Amino acid sequence: MKKVYLIAIAFVFSIGMTYLVNQFPLLKEVNMKENFATEEPIIEQQVVQMHQEEKEIYNLYYQDRKIGILNDKGKLDAFLSDIYRQQYAEEFPNTKLGLGEDVYISNSLSYAEYENKDEEILSYLKENDLFSVEANKISFSNGAILYVKSLDDFEVARDEYVLNFVSKEAYDTLQANKTTPELGNGNYGERVLSARFLDTFTVTKGLASKTKIAKNKDEVLTYLNYGYDTEEKSYVTQEFDTVAGIAWTRNITIQHLLSINSDKLRSADQLLPAGLTLNVKALNSPIQFEVVKEYQEERTVAPGEPEYIYDDTLQAGKRIVQQEAQLGLENVKLRERYINGVSVGGEELSSYRTKEPVREVIKVGTKILPNIGSGNFIWPVRNPIVTCGWGCYAGHQAIDIQNRLDKYGKIYAADRGVIKVNSYQSINGYYYVIDHNNGYTTYYGHMAVPGFAAVGTTVAQGEEIGIIGETGLATGPHVHFEIRKNGVKLDPALLLP
């Protein structure tokens, strides 16, 4: 009997709870599907009524904080159309307006009906300019995105952007599926084998803040050069500045410096007046442009060790040159690949001798290896390219040389002589001085490690003496190379073959 009594009480309680829930739907909100922001909404809204059934509501968020709940979503569409006509139609015709990039609507279900503050919510959007304009959305395969007002501006800017790396004539030839003229035998110089964007792109429509939409060709070009990093960097020229020197000290290519200052600079050789303001912002493009070039050059060939004829009739240390040394020549063809103007490696395609070197023949009075230089210098690195010439910036009385195919390759003695200095200096890092005992000395700076030979060692012309590096004050691996005659610095370019 007691058990029957307990069952009856439980039945009555369940009926009572069902009645309460139906009478007070607020209890059902414990399980409702609405997602509330973790912070207080920007615009407070009170519950004005509870409904028997769930209804869809429109939560408007800005940067994950709720602005408020829209009562009439259709009013938002009309509001956006009005704002477009009033503020955007003239600058962005034939398009439409949407919510800002960080503004979004989240639909949810609720039994509650909230007070209508649509006008206040829409005013908040207008006051904070939380809108996006529909524009052409260019999506690159590497993930970069650019919004442009006009596709024509993009096409023109894209063709102008490539002039950072290749001439218009060569690019137009390749775009027409033609090849640039081959370099015949003895025709030294360069030609472009290919020039192309590594990143593909697609064009769709997308919404973006008007500040992120490139509105003309110049703004598109700025993006292609620097992405959204719009901070400008300028330099005012000083007396004796050169185009090459400014490019070198700012770690940008000469071609890029010419391209971004096309209204002021015509060529790498022009004289620069003091007080000229130039854009020196380094290229930082979100896309990649590849250029492959072929070079044909004349390279000198060292004659090798002299031939010594020992004559006991000569006094020790005396010598007679019976045959002057002559440098040989060879025709070299190279291929080099660049991405956004920076070399990423290459290879030697072919080479053939055009003139055989002639060894020096010396009659000497002893069997000791002579330590006197020939006076004919060879390049201290293979595949040389001068990155900063004589006077390319104030006080630079030397030339900076790279091995274009092996940035950290070997360094070779430019002529035979005796190691005079093997040391370290805070500016030029590890360095060598070779005394050629004929009035000449040569200097090799920024070596990666101390030189291979100790002070007092006799080295032959072309002998390996160190490794290219960037110790001391250097912006990249190279050899700081000097030639002095009786203590006076000479331009090495005038003495090298």
C-alpha positions as CSV (number, residue, x, y, z in Angstrom):
1,M,0.0,0.0,0.0
2,K,2.9,2.3,0.8
3,K,4.5,1.6,-2.5
4,V,1.3,2.5,-4.4
5,Y,1.1,5.7,-2.5
6,L,4.6,6.8,-3.6
7,I,3.9,6.0,-7.3
8,A,0.8,8.2,-7.1
9,I,2.8,11.1,-5.7
10,A,5.4,10.8,-8.5
11,F,2.8,10.8,-11.2
12,V,1.1,13.9,-9.8
13,F,4.5,15.7,-9.6
14,S,5.4,14.9,-13.3
15,I,2.0,16.2,-14.4
16,G,2.6,19.4,-12.4
17,M,6.0,20.0,-13.9
18,T,4.7,19.5,-17.4
19,Y,2.0,22.1,-16.7
20,L,4.6,24.6,-15.4
21,V,6.9,24.2,-18.4
22,N,3.9,24.8,-20.8
23,Q,2.8,27.8,-18.8
24,F,6.3,29.3,-18.4
25,P,8.4,28.6,-21.6
26,L,11.3,30.5,-20.1
27,L,12.3,27.2,-18.4
28,K,12.9,25.7,-21.9
29,E,15.6,28.2,-22.6
30,V,18.1,26.1,-20.7
31,N,18.4,23.9,-23.7
32,M,17.9,26.5,-26.5
33,K,20.3,26.7,-29.4
34,E,21.2,30.3,-29.1
35,N,25.0,31.1,-28.9
36,F,25.7,34.1,-26.7
37,A,28.9,36.1,-26.8
38,T,31.2,35.8,-23.8
39,E,31.1,39.6,-23.3
40,E,28.2,41.9,-22.7
41,P,26.6,43.0,-26.0
42,I,27.5,46.5,-27.3
43,I,23.8,47.4,-27.4
44,E,21.8,46.2,-24.5
45,Q,18.3,44.7,-25.3
46,Q,15.8,43.5,-22.8
47,V,13.4,40.5,-23.2
48,V,9.9,41.9,-23.9
49,Q,8.0,38.6,-24.4
50,M,8.3,34.8,-24.2
51,H,6.9,32.6,-26.9
52,Q,5.5,29.0,-26.9
53,E,7.7,28.1,-29.8
54,E,11.3,28.8,-30.8
55,K,11.8,31.6,-33.3
56,E,14.9,32.5,-35.4
57,I,16.8,35.5,-34.3
58,Y,19.7,37.3,-35.9
59,N,22.8,38.0,-33.7
60,L,25.1,40.6,-35.2
61,Y,28.8,40.4,-34.2
62,Y,31.9,42.5,-34.6
63,Q,35.2,40.9,-33.9
64,D,33.5,38.1,-31.9
65,R,31.6,40.6,-29.7
66,K,27.9,40.9,-30.1
67,I,26.7,44.2,-31.3
68,G,23.0,43.3,-30.8
69,I,20.0,41.3,-32.1
70,L,18.4,42.4,-35.3
71,N,14.6,42.3,-35.3
72,D,14.2,42.8,-39.0
73,K,17.0,41.4,-41.2
74,G,15.4,42.8,-44.3
75,K,15.9,46.3,-42.9
76,L,19.7,45.6,-43.0
77,D,19.6,44.9,-46.7
78,A,17.8,48.2,-47.4
79,F,20.1,50.0,-45.1
80,L,23.2,48.7,-47.0
81,S,21.6,49.8,-50.3
82,D,21.1,53.3,-49.0
83,I,24.6,53.6,-47.6
84,Y,26.0,52.4,-50.9
85,R,24.1,55.0,-52.9
86,Q,25.0,57.8,-50.5
87,Q,28.7,57.2,-49.8
88,Y,30.1,54.6,-52.2
89,A,28.3,54.6,-55.6
90,E,30.4,57.4,-57.0
91,E,33.8,55.9,-56.2
92,F,32.7,52.3,-56.7
93,P,30.0,52.3,-59.4
94,N,28.0,49.2,-60.5
95,T,28.7,47.1,-57.4
96,K,27.2,46.7,-54.0
97,L,27.9,47.0,-50.3
98,G,28.2,44.3,-47.6
99,L,29.1,44.1,-43.9
100,G,32.7,44.7,-42.9
101,E,35.3,41.9,-42.9
102,D,35.0,41.4,-39.1
103,V,31.2,41.8,-39.0
104,Y,29.0,38.7,-39.3
105,I,25.5,37.5,-38.6
106,S,24.8,34.3,-36.6
107,N,21.3,32.8,-36.7
108,S,20.0,31.1,-33.7
109,L,16.7,29.9,-32.1
110,S,15.1,31.5,-29.0
111,Y,11.8,31.5,-27.2
112,A,12.6,35.1,-26.2
113,E,11.6,38.2,-28.1
114,Y,14.0,41.2,-27.5
115,E,13.2,44.9,-27.7
116,N,13.7,46.3,-31.2
117,K,16.9,48.4,-31.5
118,D,17.5,47.9,-35.2
119,E,17.9,51.7,-35.8
120,E,20.5,51.9,-33.0
121,I,22.4,48.8,-34.3
122,L,22.4,50.2,-37.9
123,S,23.6,53.6,-36.7
124,Y,26.5,51.8,-34.9
125,L,27.5,50.2,-38.2
126,K,27.4,53.6,-40.0
127,E,29.3,55.5,-37.3
128,N,32.1,52.9,-37.3
129,D,32.1,52.4,-41.1
130,L,31.8,48.7,-40.8
131,F,31.2,48.0,-44.4
132,S,32.8,46.2,-47.3
133,V,32.6,46.9,-51.0
134,E,32.2,44.1,-53.6
135,A,35.3,44.2,-55.8
136,N,37.4,42.0,-58.1
137,K,39.1,39.5,-55.8
138,I,42.4,38.1,-57.2
139,S,43.5,35.0,-55.4
140,F,47.0,33.8,-56.0
141,S,48.0,30.1,-55.7
142,N,50.4,30.9,-52.8
143,G,47.5,32.2,-50.7
144,A,48.0,36.0,-51.3
145,I,44.8,38.0,-52.1
146,L,44.4,41.3,-53.8
147,Y,41.2,43.3,-54.3
148,V,41.1,45.6,-57.3
149,K,38.6,48.1,-58.5
150,S,39.5,47.5,-62.2
151,L,40.9,44.4,-63.8
152,D,42.5,46.6,-66.5
153,D,44.5,48.4,-63.8
154,F,45.7,45.0,-62.6
155,E,46.8,43.8,-66.0
156,V,48.7,47.1,-66.7
157,A,50.4,47.0,-63.3
158,R,51.3,43.3,-63.6
159,D,53.1,44.0,-66.9
160,E,54.9,47.0,-65.3
161,Y,55.9,45.0,-62.3
162,V,57.9,42.5,-64.4
163,L,60.1,45.4,-65.5
164,N,61.8,45.1,-62.1
165,F,63.5,42.0,-63.5
166,V,63.5,42.0,-67.3
167,S,63.4,44.5,-70.1
168,K,60.1,45.2,-71.8
169,E,61.5,44.1,-75.2
170,A,62.5,40.7,-73.9
171,Y,59.3,40.2,-72.0
172,D,57.1,41.1,-75.0
173,T,59.1,38.7,-77.1
174,L,58.6,35.8,-74.7
175,Q,54.9,36.6,-74.2
176,A,54.5,36.3,-78.0
177,N,55.9,32.7,-77.7
178,K,59.1,33.7,-79.4
179,T,62.7,33.2,-78.3
180,T,65.2,36.0,-77.7
181,P,68.1,36.1,-80.2
182,E,70.8,33.5,-79.4
183,L,74.3,34.6,-78.4
184,G,76.6,33.6,-81.3
185,N,80.2,32.7,-80.9
186,G,82.1,35.7,-79.6
187,N,78.9,37.7,-78.9
188,Y,79.3,38.4,-75.2
189,G,76.4,39.5,-73.1
190,E,73.1,38.1,-71.8
191,R,69.7,37.0,-73.1
192,V,66.5,36.1,-71.3
193,L,65.5,32.5,-71.8
194,S,62.2,32.6,-69.8
195,A,60.3,35.0,-67.7
196,R,57.1,34.0,-65.9
197,F,55.0,34.3,-62.7
198,L,55.4,31.2,-60.5
199,D,52.0,31.9,-58.9
200,T,48.8,31.4,-60.8
201,F,45.7,33.4,-60.0
202,T,41.9,33.3,-60.2
203,V,39.5,36.2,-60.4
204,T,36.2,36.2,-58.5
205,K,34.0,38.7,-56.7
206,G,34.6,39.4,-53.0
207,L,33.8,41.9,-50.2
208,A,36.6,44.0,-48.8
209,S,37.1,47.2,-46.9
210,K,37.6,50.2,-49.3
211,T,41.1,50.8,-47.7
212,K,42.2,47.3,-49.0
213,I,40.9,47.8,-52.5
214,A,43.5,49.0,-55.1
215,K,41.7,51.8,-56.8
216,N,44.2,52.5,-59.7
217,K,47.2,51.1,-61.4
218,D,49.7,52.7,-59.0
219,E,48.1,51.2,-56.0
220,V,48.1,47.7,-57.7
221,L,51.7,48.1,-58.5
222,T,52.5,49.1,-54.9
223,Y,50.8,45.9,-53.7
224,L,52.7,43.8,-56.2
225,N,56.0,45.3,-55.0
226,Y,55.4,45.4,-51.3
227,G,52.1,43.7,-50.3
228,Y,50.2,45.7,-47.7
229,D,53.4,47.1,-46.2
230,T,52.9,50.6,-47.3
231,E,55.5,52.4,-45.2
232,E,57.7,54.4,-47.5
233,K,61.5,54.6,-47.4
234,S,63.3,57.4,-49.1
235,Y,66.9,58.6,-49.5
236,V,68.2,62.0,-50.4
237,T,71.3,61.8,-52.6
238,Q,74.6,63.2,-51.5
239,E,77.5,64.5,-53.6
240,F,79.3,61.7,-55.5
241,D,76.5,59.2,-55.0
242,T,76.0,56.7,-57.8
243,V,73.0,54.5,-58.8
244,A,75.0,51.4,-58.1
245,G,76.2,52.7,-54.8
246,I,72.7,53.5,-53.5
247,A,71.4,50.1,-54.6
248,W,74.3,48.3,-52.9
249,T,74.0,50.1,-49.6
250,R,70.3,49.6,-49.5
251,N,70.6,45.9,-50.5
252,I,68.3,46.3,-53.5
253,T,69.0,45.5,-57.2
254,I,69.9,48.3,-59.6
255,Q,67.0,47.3,-61.8
256,H,64.5,47.6,-59.0
257,L,65.9,51.0,-58.0
258,L,65.5,52.2,-61.6
259,S,61.9,50.7,-61.8
260,I,60.5,52.3,-58.7
261,N,62.1,55.7,-59.6
262,S,61.4,55.7,-63.3
263,D,60.3,59.3,-63.2
264,K,63.8,60.4,-61.9
265,L,66.3,57.7,-63.0
266,R,66.9,56.8,-66.6
267,S,70.0,54.5,-66.4
268,A,72.5,53.0,-64.0
269,D,75.2,55.3,-65.4
270,Q,73.6,58.7,-65.0
271,L,75.1,61.4,-62.8
272,L,73.1,62.1,-59.7
273,P,72.7,65.6,-58.4
274,A,72.8,66.1,-54.6
275,G,69.4,66.6,-53.0
276,L,67.4,64.2,-55.2
277,T,64.8,62.2,-53.1
278,L,64.6,58.6,-54.2
279,N,62.4,55.7,-53.2
280,V,64.7,53.0,-51.8
281,K,62.2,50.6,-50.4
282,A,63.4,47.0,-50.8
283,L,61.2,44.7,-52.9
284,N,58.9,42.5,-50.6
285,S,56.4,41.1,-53.1
286,P,53.7,38.5,-52.0
287,I,54.1,36.9,-55.4
288,Q,57.1,35.3,-57.2
289,F,58.4,36.1,-60.7
290,E,61.1,33.9,-62.2
291,V,63.6,34.9,-64.8
292,V,66.2,32.5,-66.4
293,K,69.1,34.2,-68.2
294,E,71.9,32.9,-70.4
295,Y,75.2,34.6,-70.2
296,Q,78.1,34.4,-72.7
297,E,81.4,35.8,-71.3
298,E,85.1,35.8,-71.9
299,R,87.0,34.3,-69.0
300,T,90.7,34.4,-68.5
301,V,92.8,31.3,-68.0
302,A,95.8,31.5,-65.8
303,P,99.0,30.1,-67.5
304,G,99.9,28.1,-64.5
305,E,103.2,27.8,-62.7
306,P,106.2,29.4,-64.5
307,E,108.8,27.2,-66.1
308,Y,112.1,27.6,-64.2
309,I,115.5,27.1,-65.8
310,Y,118.2,27.0,-63.2
311,D,121.5,28.5,-64.1
312,D,124.4,28.0,-61.7
313,T,126.3,30.8,-63.4
314,L,123.7,33.4,-62.1
315,Q,124.0,34.9,-58.6
316,A,121.5,33.5,-56.1
317,G,118.3,35.5,-56.3
318,K,118.9,36.8,-59.8
319,R,116.6,36.0,-62.6
320,I,116.1,36.5,-66.3
321,V,112.7,36.3,-68.0
322,Q,113.1,34.4,-71.2
323,Q,109.4,34.2,-72.0
324,E,106.7,36.6,-70.7
325,A,103.6,34.9,-69.3
326,Q,100.4,35.5,-71.3
327,L,96.9,34.9,-70.0
328,G,94.7,32.5,-72.0
329,L,91.0,33.2,-72.8
330,E,88.0,31.0,-73.0
331,N,84.4,31.5,-74.1
332,V,82.0,30.5,-71.3
333,K,78.2,30.1,-71.5
334,L,76.3,30.2,-68.2
335,R,72.7,29.8,-67.2
336,E,71.4,31.5,-64.0
337,R,67.9,31.5,-62.4
338,Y,66.5,34.5,-60.5
339,I,63.3,34.8,-58.3
340,N,62.2,38.4,-57.8
341,G,65.6,39.6,-59.0
342,V,67.6,37.4,-56.5
343,S,69.9,34.7,-57.9
344,V,68.9,31.2,-56.7
345,G,71.7,29.4,-58.5
346,G,72.9,28.4,-62.0
347,E,75.2,26.2,-63.9
348,E,78.0,26.4,-66.5
349,L,76.7,25.2,-69.8
350,S,79.9,25.1,-72.0
351,S,83.3,26.5,-72.4
352,Y,86.0,26.5,-75.1
353,R,89.5,28.0,-75.3
354,T,89.9,30.9,-77.7
355,K,93.5,31.6,-76.7
356,E,95.9,29.2,-75.0
357,P,97.8,30.6,-72.0
358,V,101.6,30.9,-72.3
359,R,103.7,29.9,-69.3
360,E,106.4,32.3,-68.1
361,V,109.9,31.0,-68.6
362,I,112.4,32.3,-66.0
363,K,116.1,31.6,-65.7
364,V,117.0,31.7,-62.0
365,G,120.1,31.4,-60.0
366,T,118.6,29.1,-57.3
367,K,116.2,26.4,-57.0
368,I,114.0,28.4,-54.5
369,L,110.5,29.2,-55.8
370,P,110.5,32.9,-56.7
371,N,108.2,35.0,-54.6
372,I,108.0,37.9,-57.0
373,G,104.7,38.5,-58.9
374,S,104.3,38.7,-62.6
375,G,102.4,42.0,-62.5
376,N,99.5,40.3,-64.4
377,F,96.5,39.7,-62.2
378,I,93.7,37.2,-62.4
379,W,90.3,37.4,-60.8
380,P,90.4,36.2,-57.2
381,V,87.1,34.2,-57.6
382,R,85.6,32.0,-60.3
383,N,82.6,33.2,-62.3
384,P,83.1,36.7,-61.0
385,I,80.5,39.5,-60.9
386,V,81.3,42.9,-59.4
387,T,78.5,43.9,-57.0
388,C,80.0,47.2,-55.9
389,G,82.6,48.9,-58.1
390,W,85.3,51.5,-57.4
391,G,83.7,54.5,-55.7
392,C,80.2,52.9,-55.6
393,Y,79.8,54.7,-52.3
394,A,82.0,57.3,-50.6
395,G,85.5,56.0,-49.6
396,H,85.1,52.7,-51.4
397,Q,88.5,52.3,-53.1
398,A,88.2,48.7,-54.0
399,I,85.8,46.4,-55.8
400,D,83.4,43.8,-54.2
401,I,83.3,40.5,-56.1
402,Q,80.9,37.5,-55.9
403,N,81.1,34.1,-57.4
404,R,77.7,34.1,-59.1
405,L,77.4,30.3,-59.1
406,D,78.9,29.5,-55.7
407,K,78.3,32.3,-53.1
408,Y,80.8,30.6,-50.6
409,G,83.4,29.4,-53.1
410,K,87.1,29.5,-53.0
411,I,89.4,32.6,-53.1
412,Y,92.5,32.5,-55.3
413,A,95.7,34.5,-55.2
414,A,95.5,37.1,-57.9
415,D,99.3,36.8,-58.5
416,R,102.1,35.0,-56.8
417,G,103.7,36.5,-53.8
418,V,104.2,36.1,-50.0
419,I,101.5,36.2,-47.4
420,K,102.2,39.4,-45.5
421,V,99.1,39.6,-43.3
422,N,96.6,36.9,-42.2
423,S,94.4,38.6,-39.6
424,Y,91.0,39.8,-38.5
425,Q,89.5,43.3,-38.5
426,S,86.1,44.5,-37.2
427,I,85.2,46.1,-40.6
428,N,86.6,43.7,-43.2
429,G,86.5,40.5,-41.0
430,Y,89.1,37.8,-41.8
431,Y,91.5,39.2,-44.4
432,Y,94.7,38.6,-46.3
433,V,97.4,40.8,-47.7
434,I,99.8,39.4,-50.3
435,D,103.1,41.2,-51.0
436,H,104.1,40.5,-54.6
437,N,107.6,41.9,-54.1
438,N,107.3,44.1,-57.2
439,G,105.7,47.1,-55.6
440,Y,102.2,45.5,-55.7
441,T,100.2,44.2,-52.8
442,T,96.7,42.7,-52.9
443,Y,94.0,42.7,-50.2
444,Y,91.2,40.1,-49.7
445,G,88.5,40.9,-47.1
446,H,85.4,39.3,-45.5
447,M,86.8,35.8,-45.8
448,A,84.6,33.2,-44.1
449,V,87.5,31.7,-42.0
450,P,91.2,32.6,-41.5
451,G,93.3,32.3,-44.6
452,F,94.7,28.8,-45.5
453,A,98.4,29.9,-45.5
454,A,100.4,31.4,-42.7
455,V,102.3,34.7,-42.8
456,G,105.6,34.3,-44.8
457,T,104.2,31.5,-47.0
458,T,104.9,31.8,-50.7
459,V,101.8,31.3,-52.9
460,A,101.4,30.8,-56.6
461,Q,99.0,32.7,-58.9
462,G,95.7,30.9,-58.8
463,E,96.5,29.0,-55.6
464,E,93.5,28.6,-53.2
465,I,94.0,30.8,-50.2
466,G,90.6,31.1,-48.5
467,I,86.8,30.9,-48.7
468,I,84.4,33.7,-49.6
469,G,82.4,34.9,-46.6
470,E,80.7,37.9,-45.0
471,T,82.6,38.4,-41.8
472,G,83.0,42.0,-40.5
473,L,80.6,44.6,-41.8
474,A,79.1,42.9,-44.9
475,T,75.6,42.6,-46.3
476,G,76.3,39.3,-48.1
477,P,79.1,37.0,-49.1
478,H,81.7,38.6,-51.3
479,V,85.5,39.5,-51.5
480,H,86.6,43.0,-50.8
481,F,89.5,43.2,-53.2
482,E,92.2,45.9,-53.4
483,I,95.3,46.4,-55.4
484,R,98.0,48.8,-54.3
485,K,101.1,50.0,-56.1
486,N,103.8,51.3,-53.8
487,G,101.1,51.9,-51.1
488,V,98.7,53.7,-53.4
489,K,95.3,52.1,-54.1
490,L,94.4,51.5,-57.7
491,D,91.1,50.6,-59.3
492,P,91.4,46.8,-59.7
493,A,89.0,46.9,-62.6
494,L,91.7,48.6,-64.6
495,L,94.3,45.9,-63.9
496,L,92.1,42.8,-64.1
497,P,91.5,41.1,-67.4
